[in-house]
């Protein structure tokens, strides 16, 4: 209890300058608490708005996406969706959130991080100022001292300034501790909001709206699968219809050569339609191949299989043509009058066969060109990726070196400031102790001189008193002698 009373008395006895610094520290503390409460309220409101939003249902199941109709959260969600739709691989979610949060909140956060340092700085300034005034007042007190009571009265000012020096530091440190503890609470609330919102954006929305390589590749595979199935069905139907029609026409040729030739012409048209369909399918592959050049090798393999199938079909067709030619040769013996027409038909069939072979070679040449273009493009992409990786590695090394240099510089600055303050405070303390020692020595010397002077005066008074007594006794003796 006595210690508390002494502390209260010391606090009250400090000068007006100390109360001014303490008032400044209190103002900083109040501002930090007010700003922190505003930040807490802002993040609490945003979190409540997010948790109260409804989730979207699809076929009776929750998709995870929430309905956010207005406010800053809606702007954040829309910005994230836009970035995901553009195909951005690494979206900086924190930057998107900070961009849409009220600008005042960011300013408040910077201020509350600065307030603890301001509180400590005001306490140190009050300490230095109080010590400076105490030293100046002590120098003034040391001159012209007549007694210890006068010395005690004059030292009241320096002692008051010393109390100012220490109480401002105490208040500054206490204010800094309170602000730091409050800032930790604010930072925890902010991190809680950021964690919940980033989890929703990165782990829920991104998977729904991201247009990345995987989704595009799946779409490409779906297109390829559908196209190839349709092409296979169409080719199968055309070949079946053509073969059936050709067989029917050949059987009819035994009865009517004209109808057989018309059937062969129709089959040739169907085969031409098949070739055009194949060319159209190859042209339809252009857009997926441009987007996913890495999959062209698979397409080339499929094209090789297709060309093999076409070659086999052409060979079969040639066999049929040869068989037909044999039948026509037999008919030539029977129908001598149609020899010229049959020869013309044979020549026409050979010309059409040559045209079909030329078309097949052009298809192979086109596929080879696609393969060459894809190969060169893939090499260029690999080269660019290697350069990008090298640039990233150099940037990462530079960043690590910068951080290490910054930490080293921070340690050096902190050590320099600490050593400078320690040296200055040590010198200041030594000077105060030395000057107070000199003053106390002078006070002791003056006291000893005063004691010596008092002893001399006492001896002088005693001698005077003895002389006075001796004189009175002598006079009495002389008077008595005269009377006798």
C-alpha positions in Angstrom: 0.0 0.0 0.0 2.9 2.3 0.8 4.4 1.7 -2.6 1.2 2.5 -4.3 0.8 5.8 -2.3 4.4 6.7 -3.2 3.8 6.0 -6.9 0.6 8.1 -6.8 2.4 11.0 -5.1 5.2 10.7 -7.6 2.7 10.8 -10.5 0.9 13.8 -9.1 4.2 15.7 -8.3 5.4 15.6 -11.9 5.3 18.8 -13.9 2.7 20.0 -16.4 5.0 18.9 -19.2 4.7 15.3 -18.1 0.9 15.6 -18.0 1.0 17.0 -21.5 2.9 14.0 -22.9 0.7 11.6 -21.0 -2.4 13.3 -22.5 -0.9 12.8 -25.9 -0.3 9.1 -25.2 -3.9 8.8 -24.0 -5.2 10.5 -27.2 -3.2 8.0 -29.3 -4.5 5.1 -27.2 -8.1 6.3 -27.6 -7.7 6.8 -31.4 -6.2 3.3 -31.8 -9.1 1.7 -29.9 -11.7 3.7 -31.9 -10.1 2.8 -35.2 -9.8 -0.9 -34.2 -13.5 -1.1 -33.2 -14.5 0.3 -36.6 -12.3 -2.3 -38.4 -13.8 -5.1 -36.2 -17.3 -3.9 -37.0 -16.6 -3.7 -40.7 -15.3 -7.3 -41.0 -18.0 -8.6 -38.6 -20.7 -7.1 -40.8 -19.1 -8.5 -44.0 -18.8 -12.0 -42.4 -22.4 -11.9 -41.2 -23.6 -10.9 -44.7 -21.7 -13.8 -46.2 -22.9 -16.4 -43.7 -26.5 -15.3 -44.1 -26.5 -15.6 -47.9 -28.4 -18.5 -49.4 -26.8 -21.4 -51.3 -27.9 -22.2 -54.9 -29.6 -25.6 -55.3 -29.3 -27.8 -58.5 -31.6 -30.8 -58.7 -32.2 -30.7 -55.0 -28.5 -30.6 -54.1 -26.5 -27.6 -52.8 -23.8 -26.5 -55.3 -21.9 -24.5 -52.7 -22.3 -21.2 -54.6 -24.0 -18.4 -52.7 -26.5 -15.7 -53.7 -24.9 -12.3 -52.9 -27.0 -9.5 -54.4 -25.3 -6.3 -53.3 -22.5 -4.7 -51.4 -18.7 -5.1 -51.5 -19.0 -8.9 -51.3 -20.8 -9.0 -54.6 -18.1 -6.9 -56.3 -15.4 -9.2 -54.9 -17.3 -12.3 -56.2 -17.9 -10.8 -59.6 -14.2 -9.8 -60.0 -13.1 -13.3 -59.0 -15.6 -14.9 -61.5 -14.3 -12.7 -64.3 -10.7 -13.6 -63.6 -11.6 -17.3 -63.5 -13.5 -17.1 -66.8 -10.5 -15.5 -68.5 -8.5 -18.6 -67.7 -6.2 -17.0 -65.0 -4.3 -19.9 -63.4 -3.1 -18.2 -60.2 -5.7 -15.6 -59.1 -4.5 -13.2 -56.4 -7.6 -13.5 -54.2 -6.2 -11.2 -51.4 -5.6 -8.3 -53.8 -9.2 -8.6 -55.2 -10.6 -8.5 -51.7 -8.5 -5.5 -50.6 -9.4 -3.6 -53.8 -13.1 -3.8 -53.0 -12.9 -3.2 -49.3 -13.6 0.4 -48.2 -10.5 2.6 -48.5 -11.0 4.0 -45.0 -10.6 0.5 -43.5 -7.1 0.1 -45.1 -6.1 3.6 -43.8 -7.3 2.6 -40.3 -5.3 -0.6 -40.4 -2.1 1.3 -41.3 -2.8 3.8 -38.5 -3.4 1.2 -35.8 -0.1 -0.5 -36.7 1.6 2.8 -36.3 0.0 3.9 -33.0 2.0 1.6 -30.7 5.2 3.0 -32.0 3.9 6.6 -31.6 2.9 5.8 -28.0 6.4 4.5 -27.2 8.0 7.5 -29.0 6.0 10.0 -27.0 7.0 8.2 -23.8 10.7 8.4 -24.8 10.4 12.0 -25.9 8.9 12.8 -22.5 11.7 11.0 -20.8 14.4 12.8 -22.7 12.7 16.2 -22.2 12.2 15.6 -18.5 15.8 14.5 -18.0 17.1 17.5 -19.9 15.1 19.9 -17.7 16.2 18.0 -14.6 19.8 18.4 -15.6 19.4 22.1 -16.3 17.6 22.7 -13.0 20.2 20.7 -11.1 22.9 22.9 -12.5 21.0 26.0 -11.4 20.5 24.5 -7.9 24.2 23.7 -7.4 25.1 27.4 -7.4 24.5 29.6 -4.4 23.4 27.1 -1.8 23.5 28.4 1.8 21.8 25.5 3.7 20.5 22.0 3.3 16.9 23.3 3.6 17.5 25.6 0.7 19.1 22.8 -1.3 16.1 20.5 -0.6 13.7 23.2 -1.7 15.6 24.0 -4.9 15.8 20.2 -5.8 12.0 19.9 -5.9 12.0 21.1 -9.5 14.6 18.6 -10.8 12.9 15.8 -8.9 9.6 16.8 -10.5 11.2 16.7 -14.0 12.7 13.3 -13.2 9.3 12.0 -12.3 8.0 13.4 -15.6 10.8 11.6 -17.4 10.0 8.2 -15.9 6.2 8.4 -15.8 6.0 9.4 -19.5 8.0 6.3 -20.4 5.8 4.1 -18.2 2.6 5.5 -19.8 4.0 5.1 -23.3 5.0 1.5 -22.7 1.6 0.7 -21.2 -0.2 2.4 -24.0 1.9 0.5 -26.6 1.1 -2.9 -24.9 -2.6 -2.1 -24.8 -2.6 -1.1 -28.5 -0.6 -4.1 -29.5 -2.9 -6.5 -27.7 -5.9 -4.8 -29.3 -4.3 -5.0 -32.7 -3.8 -8.7 -32.3 -7.6 -9.1 -31.8 -8.3 -6.9 -34.9 -5.8 -8.9 -37.0 -7.4 -12.2 -35.8 -10.9 -11.0 -36.9 -9.5 -9.9 -40.2 -7.8 -13.2 -40.9 -10.9 -15.1 -39.9 -12.9 -13.1 -42.6 -10.2 -13.5 -45.2 -9.8 -17.3 -44.5 -13.6 -17.9 -44.9 -14.0 -15.8 -48.0 -10.8 -17.1 -49.7 -11.8 -20.7 -49.0 -15.2 -20.0 -50.7 -13.6 -18.2 -53.7 -10.6 -20.6 -54.3 -12.2 -23.9 -53.4 -15.8 -23.4 -54.5 -16.2 -20.8 -57.2 -12.9 -21.4 -59.0 -13.9 -25.0 -59.7 -17.2 -23.8 -61.2 -16.0 -20.9 -63.4 -12.4 -21.7 -64.1 -11.5 -22.2 -67.8 -8.3 -24.1 -67.5 -6.4 -26.6 -69.6 -8.3 -29.6 -67.9 -11.8 -28.3 -68.8 -10.8 -27.3 -72.3 -9.1 -30.6 -72.9 -12.2 -32.5 -71.7 -14.3 -30.3 -74.0 -11.9 -31.1 -76.9 -12.1 -34.8 -76.1 -15.9 -34.7 -76.1 -15.9 -32.9 -79.5 -13.4 -35.4 -81.0 -15.3 -38.4 -79.6 -18.7 -37.1 -81.0 -17.2 -36.2 -84.4 -15.4 -39.5 -84.8 -18.5 -41.5 -83.8 -20.6 -39.6 -86.3 -17.9 -40.0 -89.0 -17.7 -43.7 -88.3 -21.4 -44.2 -88.5 -21.6 -42.2 -91.7 -18.7 -44.0 -93.3 -20.2 -47.4 -92.3 -23.6 -46.5 -93.7 -22.2 -45.2 -96.9 -20.0 -48.2 -97.5 -22.8 -50.6 -96.6 -25.2 -48.8 -98.9 -22.7 -48.5 -101.6 -21.6 -52.1 -101.5 -25.2 -53.3 -101.4 -26.1 -51.0 -104.3 -23.0 -52.0 -106.2 -23.8 -55.7 -105.8 -27.4 -55.1 -106.8 -26.3 -53.1 -109.9 -23.7 -55.7 -110.9 -26.4 -58.4 -110.7 -28.6 -56.3 -112.7 -25.9 -55.8 -115.3 -26.3 -59.4 -116.4 -29.7 -58.3 -117.5 -29.2 -54.6 -118.4 -25.8 -53.2 -118.9 -27.1 -49.6 -119.0 -28.7 -49.9 -115.5 -25.4 -51.4 -114.2 -23.4 -48.4 -115.5 -25.9 -46.0 -113.9 -25.6 -47.9 -110.6 -21.8 -47.6 -110.8 -22.2 -43.9 -111.5 -24.4 -43.5 -108.4 -21.9 -45.4 -106.3 -19.1 -43.1 -107.6 -21.2 -40.1 -106.5 -21.7 -41.6 -103.1 -18.0 -42.2 -102.8 -17.4 -38.6 -103.8 -19.9 -37.5 -101.1 -18.0 -39.6 -98.6 -14.7 -37.9 -99.6 -16.3 -34.5 -99.2 -17.7 -35.5 -95.8 -14.2 -36.6 -94.8 -12.7 -33.3 -96.0 -15.4 -31.4 -94.1 -14.7 -33.4 -90.9 -11.0 -32.7 -91.3 -11.7 -28.9 -91.6 -14.0 -29.1 -88.6 -10.9 -30.3 -86.6 -9.1 -27.0 -87.2 -10.4 -25.0 -84.3 -9.9 -27.7 -81.6 -6.4 -28.3 -83.1 -5.5 -24.6 -82.8 -6.6 -24.5 -79.2 -5.0 -27.8 -78.2 -2.0 -28.3 -80.4 -0.5 -30.8 -78.0 -3.3 -33.3 -79.0 -2.5 -33.2 -82.7 -0.3 -36.3 -82.4 -3.4 -38.3 -81.3 -5.3 -36.8 -84.3 -2.4 -37.8 -86.6 -2.6 -41.3 -85.3 -6.3 -41.4 -86.0 -5.8 -40.0 -89.4 -3.2 -42.7 -90.2 -5.8 -45.3 -89.1 -8.4 -43.6 -91.3 -6.0 -43.5 -94.3 -5.3 -47.2 -93.8 -9.0 -47.9 -93.7 -9.5 -45.8 -96.8 -6.6 -47.5 -98.6 -8.1 -50.9 -97.7 -11.5 -49.7 -99.0 -9.9 -48.5 -102.2 -8.2 -51.8 -102.7 -11.4 -53.6 -102.2 -13.0 -51.2 -104.6 -10.2 -51.9 -107.1 -10.9 -55.6 -106.7 -14.5 -55.0 -107.4 -13.6 -52.9 -110.5 -11.3 -55.7 -111.7 -14.1 -58.2 -111.1 -16.4 -55.9 -113.0 -13.8 -55.6 -115.8 -13.6 -59.4 -116.0 -17.4 -59.6 -116.2 -17.4 -56.9 -118.9 -14.7 -58.9 -120.8 -17.0 -61.9 -120.7 -19.9 -59.7 -121.9 -17.6 -58.4 -124.6 -17.5 -61.8 -126.2 -21.3 -62.0 -126.0 -22.1 -58.5 -127.0 -19.7 -57.6 -129.8 -21.7 -54.6 -130.9 -21.1 -52.9 -127.6 -17.3 -53.3 -127.7 -16.6 -49.6 -128.1 -18.9 -48.5 -125.3 -17.5 -51.1 -122.9 -13.9 -50.0 -123.6 -15.0 -46.4 -122.9 -16.5 -47.4 -119.6 -13.3 -49.3 -118.6 -11.2 -46.2 -119.4 -13.6 -44.0 -117.4 -13.3 -46.3 -114.4 -9.5 -46.1 -114.6 -9.6 -42.3 -114.7 -12.0 -42.2 -111.7 -9.7 -44.6 -109.8 -6.7 -42.3 -110.5 -8.6 -39.3 -109.3 -9.5 -41.1 -106.1 -5.8 -42.0 -105.5 -4.8 -38.3 -106.1 -7.4 -37.2 -103.6 -6.1 -39.7 -101.1 -2.5 -38.4 -101.6 -3.6 -34.8 -101.0 -5.3 -35.8 -97.7 -2.0 -37.4 -96.6 -0.1 -34.3 -97.6 -2.5 -32.1 -95.6 -2.1 -34.2 -92.5 1.7 -34.1 -92.8 1.6 -30.3 -93.0 -0.6 -30.2 -89.9 1.9 -32.4 -88.1 4.9 -30.2 -89.2 3.2 -27.0 -88.1 2.3 -28.5 -84.7 5.8 -29.8 -84.2 7.4 -26.4 -84.8 4.8 -24.7 -82.6 5.4 -27.2 -79.7 9.1 -26.6 -79.9 8.6 -22.8 -79.7 6.2 -23.2 -76.7 8.7 -25.4 -75.0 11.4 -22.8 -75.5 9.2 -20.0 -74.1 8.3 -22.1 -71.1 12.0 -22.8 -70.4 12.8 -19.1 -70.6 9.9 -18.3 -68.3 11.1 -20.8 -65.7 14.6 -19.4 -65.9 13.2 -15.8 -65.4 11.1 -17.0 -62.4 14.2 -18.7 -60.8 16.3 -15.5 -61.2 13.4 -13.4 -59.8 13.0 -15.9 -56.8 16.8 -15.8 -56.1 16.8 -11.9 -56.3 13.8 -11.8 -53.9 15.4 -14.1 -51.4 18.7 -12.0 -51.5 16.7 -8.8 -51.1 14.9 -10.3 -48.0 18.2 -11.4 -46.5 19.8 -8.0 -47.1 16.7 -6.3 -45.6 16.9 -8.6 -42.5 20.7 -7.9 -42.1 20.1 -4.2 -42.5 17.3 -4.3 -40.0 19.5 -6.1 -37.5 22.3 -3.5 -38.0 19.9 -0.6 -37.6 18.4 -2.0 -34.5 21.8 -2.8 -33.0 23.1 0.7 -33.9 20.1 2.4 -32.3 20.2 0.2 -29.2 24.0 0.7 -28.7 23.6 4.5 -29.3 20.8 4.8 -26.8 22.6 2.7 -24.3 25.8 4.7 -24.7 24.0 8.1 -24.5 22.0 7.0 -21.4 25.1 5.6 -19.7 27.0 8.9 -20.4 24.0 10.9 -19.2 23.7 8.9 -16.0 27.5 9.1 -15.4 27.4 12.9 -15.8 24.5 13.3 -13.4 26.1 11.0 -10.8 29.4 12.8 -11.2 27.9 16.3 -10.9 25.7 15.3 -8.0 28.8 13.7 -6.3 30.8 17.0 -6.8 27.8 19.0 -5.4 27.5 16.6 -2.4 31.3 16.9 -1.8 30.9 20.7 -1.8 28.0 20.5 0.6 30.0 18.3 3.0 32.9 20.6 2.8 30.7 23.6 3.5 29.1 21.7 6.4 32.5 20.9 7.8 33.6 24.5 7.5 30.4 25.6 9.2 31.1 23.2 12.0 34.6 24.4 12.4 33.5 28.0 12.5 30.8 27.2 15.1 33.5 25.5 17.3 35.8 28.6 17.0 32.9 30.9 17.9 32.1 28.7 20.9 35.7 28.8 22.1 35.8 32.6 21.6 32.6 33.0 23.6 34.0 30.7 26.3 37.2 32.7 26.6 35.3 35.9 26.7 33.1 34.6 29.5 36.2 33.4 31.4 37.9 36.8 31.0 34.7 38.5 32.2 34.5 36.3 35.3 38.2 36.8 36.1 37.8 40.6 35.7 34.8 40.6 38.1 36.7 38.5 40.7 39.8 40.8 40.5 37.6 43.9 41.0 35.9 42.4 44.0 39.3 41.5 45.5 40.6 45.1 45.0 37.5 46.6 46.6 37.8 44.3 49.6 41.4 45.3 50.0 40.6 49.0 49.9 38.0 48.7 52.6 40.4 46.9 54.9 
